[in-house]
Amino acid sequence: MTADLGAADALALRMTSLLLRPPVGPGTVAEVVEWFGAMQAQDLASGLWSLGARLPGRTMADVQAALERREALRTWPMRGTVHLVPPDDVRWMLELTGVRSLAGVANRRAQLGLSEADADRAVDVLGAALAGGGRLTRGQCLAALRAAGLGTDGQRGYHLLWYASVRGVTCVAPTVGTEQTFALLDEWAPEQRRPERDEALALLAHRYVRGHGPVTDREFAGWSGLTLTDARRGLTAAADQLSTVRVDGEPMYVDSTLVDAAPTPAAGMLALPGFDEYLLGYRDRTLMLDPAHRAAVVPGNNGIFQATVVRAGRVVGVWKRKVGRQAVTLTVRPLTPMTTGERADVERALTRYADFLGLPPRFDWPA
């Protein structure tokens, strides 16, 4: 029998999935990333805190060390956007979902004044420059392309670096100082799983539902970039690990072990980064975000998300950081009225972020 859930119960399940509440609780960077399947990390600082927020007591240095140990890596596995992914799943994800971002590549190249031969030449140049287990900074990669006669001005350089990664030749390695670096995928992550296509669809479907449920088939298609037909095929293939529920009458999927665990609503405040799966994992965010607050979270509707304050699953504020040498200044803008006690709870949540950075916090509540 399909269970009927109200919005509060559905939100409690999502918080369990998205925030790794008991009985979930993965304890390493590798386990968190595998739980989700992929975590958006176009903005590296946000990606690091997305991990830190789910690993209490870990610092940014701890998370960076885990990335150096190759517990996860960054590349463009779906929707043309950088994500953190399990290293041994990169190639099948690129082949399943990453290649879909190549559909309009000819038009984009034409806009940039690049040819297909230029793109293929860039792949060869980067492959040769990175061979032997080395790793080059973004600047060094662009210099190698220019030395080979390829233009990197404007968006050309970014496009060529992206193309080499989507083709499965390179990947984004951890930063050196403040500089992004690249490595050869076959050398950085030599052990690769090779599931058949239907198995890959099922694996991705289960991970998405497990890390975001309850969700619809359309939400999975939107997140993964798959066609709705393939999204439904993956959900059907993963059916033995999923349960269906109705949320206000709409059928949705949830991980079977989580729906049986009967999660309870979470209390307290959370400080999440802007580019976090908590909001970015969905097209319909109304369970977590009041539509009246959308403009504050995504000003200009331009895809740039503000960092959020979350209370009992709902977004109730936004915050910004300014990192200095001696402290991090955290500016909070409530979206709903807050009592003195609730403001103190927000500051406690943001102190955890300051501890993650290893800096004392300074709070600013503009009038």
VOGU-3710 file (C-alpha; in Angstrom, 3 decimals, decimal comma):
1> mtadlgaada> 0,000/0,000/0,000  1,261/3,499/-0,865  1,557/5,717/2,200  0,032/9,173/2,271  2,272/11,922/3,634  1,590/15,521/4,444  4,102/18,264/3,746  5,583/18,092/7,268  6,283/14,357/7,037  7,702/14,726/3,521
11> lalrmtslll> 9,972/17,518/4,716  11,165/15,395/7,643  12,098/12,635/5,201  13,928/15,086/2,983  15,881/16,441/5,926  16,916/12,913/6,843  18,043/12,299/3,257  19,680/15,646/2,600  21,254/16,391/5,956  22,239/12,851/6,897
21> rppvgpgtva> 20,210/12,717/10,083  20,058/9,443/12,039  19,760/6,649/11,050  21,927/7,695/8,105  25,052/9,505/9,262  27,923/8,681/6,858  31,174/9,582/8,544  33,661/10,338/5,758  33,834/12,561/2,714  33,755/9,473/0,498
31> evvewfgamq> 30,593/8,179/2,190  28,792/11,521/1,965  29,534/11,931/-1,737  28,562/8,348/-2,513  25,325/8,805/-0,550  24,250/11,594/-2,892  25,849/10,201/-6,046  26,913/13,722/-6,980  27,040/17,006/-5,060  27,130/20,339/-6,816
41> aqdlasglws> 30,517/22,008/-6,387  30,803/24,628/-9,105  31,755/27,007/-6,303  34,522/25,222/-4,393  34,009/27,068/-1,096  30,343/26,067/-1,106  31,220/22,484/-1,998  33,654/22,220/0,899  31,077/23,519/3,380  28,387/21,245/1,915
51> lgarlpgrtm> 30,625/18,415/3,069  31,609/20,068/6,345  28,000/20,753/7,278  27,337/17,021/7,087  30,486/15,982/8,936  30,327/17,533/12,416  33,675/18,356/13,938  35,572/18,306/10,630  37,485/21,357/9,495  38,078/22,683/6,017
61> advqaalerr> 41,616/21,321/6,247  40,163/17,874/7,039  37,905/17,988/3,989  40,695/19,235/1,739  42,937/16,428/2,969  40,208/13,917/2,097  40,049/15,312/-1,433  43,822/14,977/-1,686  43,348/11,328/-0,686  40,940/11,116/-3,633
71> ealrtwpmrg> 37,864/10,297/-1,568  35,978/12,391/-4,141  36,834/14,424/-7,199  35,311/17,247/-9,186  34,267/17,161/-12,811  31,302/17,989/-15,069  29,127/14,826/-14,833  25,739/16,427/-15,584  24,041/19,619/-16,744  27,391/21,179/-17,646
81> tvhlvppddv> 28,021/21,905/-13,964  30,904/20,883/-11,704  29,992/18,265/-9,079  31,796/16,207/-6,484  31,511/12,534/-7,445  32,915/9,205/-6,239  36,192/8,709/-8,134  35,429/5,197/-9,351  32,043/6,278/-10,750  33,243/9,186/-12,856
91> rwmleltgvr> 33,544/7,506/-16,232  30,168/5,795/-16,313  28,502/9,003/-15,109  30,176/11,003/-17,866  29,043/8,434/-20,420  25,495/8,331/-19,040  24,743/11,970/-18,260  27,796/14,114/-18,970  27,698/13,556/-22,714  24,196/15,027/-22,826
101> slagvanrra> 25,733/18,439/-22,201  27,541/18,053/-25,544  24,249/18,289/-27,458  24,577/21,999/-28,201  28,351/22,125/-28,273  28,630/22,954/-31,981  26,573/26,117/-31,569  28,554/27,147/-28,509  31,846/26,585/-30,320  30,658/28,702/-33,223
111> qlglseadad> 29,846/31,535/-30,797  33,352/31,278/-29,366  35,058/31,057/-32,742  36,289/27,509/-32,128  36,069/24,496/-34,429  35,648/20,809/-33,662  39,280/20,352/-34,695  40,300/22,986/-32,122  38,434/21,130/-29,369  39,934/17,771/-30,309
121> ravdvlgaal> 43,373/19,345/-30,528  42,907/20,760/-27,008  42,117/17,290/-25,700  45,337/15,955/-27,213  47,417/18,874/-25,903  46,093/18,561/-22,356  46,469/14,784/-22,423  50,130/15,105/-23,384  50,836/17,930/-20,925  49,363/15,994/-17,982
131> agggrltrgq> 50,761/12,564/-18,824  52,896/10,864/-16,221  50,818/11,435/-13,115  51,387/15,153/-12,901  48,933/17,887/-12,244  48,850/21,382/-13,685  47,163/24,544/-12,528  44,455/26,112/-14,634  46,954/28,774/-15,715  49,495/26,163/-16,776
141> claalraagl> 46,847/24,262/-18,751  45,825/27,438/-20,556  49,485/28,231/-21,288  49,918/24,765/-22,834  46,888/25,387/-25,050  48,186/28,774/-26,157  51,614/27,288/-26,908  49,833/24,872/-29,238  48,218/27,769/-31,076  44,791/27,558/-29,443
151> gtdgqrgyhl> 43,057/30,726/-28,275  42,048/30,853/-24,616  40,763/34,417/-24,329  37,207/35,148/-23,262  35,397/31,894/-22,558  37,474/29,824/-24,987  39,846/28,510/-22,331  37,036/27,479/-19,999  35,223/25,738/-22,847  38,286/23,717/-23,843
161> lwyasvrgvt> 39,027/22,679/-20,245  35,384/21,658/-19,796  35,363/19,721/-23,061  38,449/17,692/-22,134  36,852/16,700/-18,833  33,455/15,818/-20,303  35,286/13,655/-22,834  36,735/11,778/-19,849  40,367/12,745/-20,471  40,926/15,161/-17,582
171> cvaptvgteq> 39,332/15,881/-14,207  39,531/18,691/-11,678  42,086/17,877/-8,989  42,278/19,681/-5,614  43,466/23,247/-5,590  47,057/24,199/-4,975  46,907/27,351/-2,875  44,021/29,160/-4,509  44,535/27,743/-8,005  42,366/25,074/-9,578
181> tfalldewap> 44,350/22,128/-10,920  43,722/19,410/-13,486  44,929/15,824/-13,843  44,358/12,944/-16,240  41,281/10,998/-15,167  42,884/7,629/-15,968  45,837/8,493/-13,721  44,004/10,310/-10,919  41,248/7,676/-10,646  42,473/4,532/-12,420
191> eqrrperdea> 39,943/2,153/-10,828  36,625/2,634/-12,601  33,339/0,754/-12,260  31,833/-0,273/-15,588  28,116/-0,993/-15,100  25,867/-1,752/-18,027  23,605/1,139/-19,030  20,477/-0,088/-17,245  22,515/-0,842/-14,128  23,992/2,657/-14,282
201> lallahryvr> 20,527/4,196/-14,613  19,332/2,210/-11,603  22,381/3,152/-9,540  22,019/6,859/-10,277  18,263/6,761/-9,660  18,665/5,055/-6,300  21,357/7,467/-5,143  19,330/10,488/-6,149  16,215/9,245/-4,381  18,205/8,167/-1,329
211> ghgpvtdref> 19,844/11,574/-1,029  16,839/13,756/-1,905  13,579/11,840/-1,475  10,671/12,065/-1,561  10,984/13,076/-5,226  9,135/12,683/-8,497  10,440/11,190/-11,722  10,560/14,694/-13,192  12,776/15,912/-10,360  15,215/13,082/-11,075
221> agwsgltltd> 15,232/13,948/-14,779  15,854/17,610/-13,988  18,681/16,899/-11,552  20,460/14,340/-13,737  19,854/15,901/-17,135  18,456/12,587/-18,375  15,385/12,380/-20,566  12,193/11,671/-18,669  12,068/8,282/-20,408  15,516/7,327/-19,119
231> arrgltaaad> 14,766/8,748/-15,672  11,684/6,544/-15,414  13,647/3,579/-16,719  16,227/4,064/-13,980  13,574/4,368/-11,266  11,898/1,196/-12,503  15,231/-0,636/-12,518  15,855/0,487/-8,915  12,327/-0,398/-7,772  13,449/-3,074/-5,299
241> qlstvrvdge> 15,280/-0,380/-3,281  12,543/2,251/-3,466  9,098/2,832/-2,042  6,379/5,129/-3,322  4,498/7,625/-1,196  1,872/10,243/-1,956  2,694/13,758/-0,848  -0,474/15,837/-0,906  -1,789/13,346/-3,457  1,269/13,356/-5,757
251> pmyvdstlvd> 3,212/10,077/-6,179  6,847/10,319/-5,124  9,794/7,973/-4,571  11,726/7,468/-1,356  14,429/5,065/-0,246  12,735/2,051/1,334  15,015/1,939/4,368  14,378/5,608/5,143  10,612/5,515/4,850  10,581/2,561/7,244
261> aaptpaagml> 12,732/4,492/9,736  9,939/7,017/10,440  12,166/10,105/10,777  11,127/12,856/13,134  11,167/16,550/12,236  14,482/18,202/13,020  14,630/21,220/15,294  17,196/23,976/15,520  18,983/26,149/13,001  21,330/25,213/10,186
271> alpgfdeyll> 23,659/27,366/8,102  24,032/25,940/4,594  26,032/27,184/1,613  24,278/28,705/-1,371  25,163/25,969/-3,833  23,944/23,024/-1,797  21,892/19,988/-2,748  19,329/21,089/-0,143  17,869/23,494/-2,714  19,775/22,790/-5,926
281> gyrdrtlmld> 18,684/19,148/-5,978  15,173/20,180/-7,036  13,218/22,272/-9,464  10,223/22,520/-7,132  11,581/23,827/-3,826  8,300/24,789/-2,167  8,656/22,210/0,618  11,779/24,011/1,842  11,408/27,534/0,449  8,432/29,888/0,605
291> pahraavvpg> 7,918/31,236/-2,947  7,756/34,727/-1,421  11,413/34,328/-0,398  12,705/33,011/-3,699  13,927/36,409/-4,901  16,004/36,829/-1,736  17,626/33,407/-2,161  18,152/33,689/-5,934  18,366/37,433/-6,638  17,603/38,200/-10,254
301> nngifqatvv> 16,701/34,550/-10,860  20,179/34,167/-12,361  21,154/30,809/-10,870  23,340/32,340/-8,147  22,022/31,052/-4,827  22,637/32,816/-1,529  23,757/30,856/1,512  20,733/30,010/3,644  19,628/29,767/7,250  17,287/26,794/7,692
311> ragrvvgvwk> 14,943/26,285/10,646  13,118/22,945/10,941  13,628/22,380/7,246  12,402/25,759/5,988  14,594/28,583/4,715  14,204/31,519/7,105  17,208/33,670/6,236  20,239/34,247/4,047  23,836/34,966/5,046  27,111/36,114/3,585
321> rkvgrqavtl> 30,683/35,745/4,703  33,727/37,973/4,504  36,901/36,116/5,389  39,650/38,174/6,955  43,000/37,274/8,449  41,802/37,514/12,024  38,106/36,586/11,775  35,212/35,795/9,464  32,408/38,345/9,368  28,995/36,716/8,950
331> tvrpltpmtt> 26,168/38,972/7,828  22,660/37,630/8,371  19,422/38,785/6,774  16,317/37,155/8,278  13,455/36,419/5,894  11,004/35,772/8,726  10,730/37,431/12,148  13,227/36,006/14,671  13,218/36,212/18,432  16,340/36,999/20,416
341> geradveral> 16,664/33,282/21,182  16,355/32,352/17,511  19,049/34,864/16,583  21,284/33,242/19,161  20,537/29,867/17,524  21,539/31,294/14,137  24,813/32,547/15,581  25,509/29,107/17,052  24,899/27,528/13,619  27,214/30,042/11,961
351> tryadflglp> 29,841/29,544/14,667  30,082/25,977/13,467  30,939/27,330/10,031  33,533/29,664/11,545  35,034/26,697/13,389  35,157/24,864/10,064  37,277/27,712/8,691  39,348/27,896/11,878  38,497/31,562/12,466  36,554/33,382/15,179
361> prfdwpa> 33,173/34,724/14,005  31,958/38,289/13,939  28,223/38,750/13,440  26,419/41,504/11,597  22,633/41,910/11,628  21,919/44,896/9,365  18,766/46,808/10,277
//
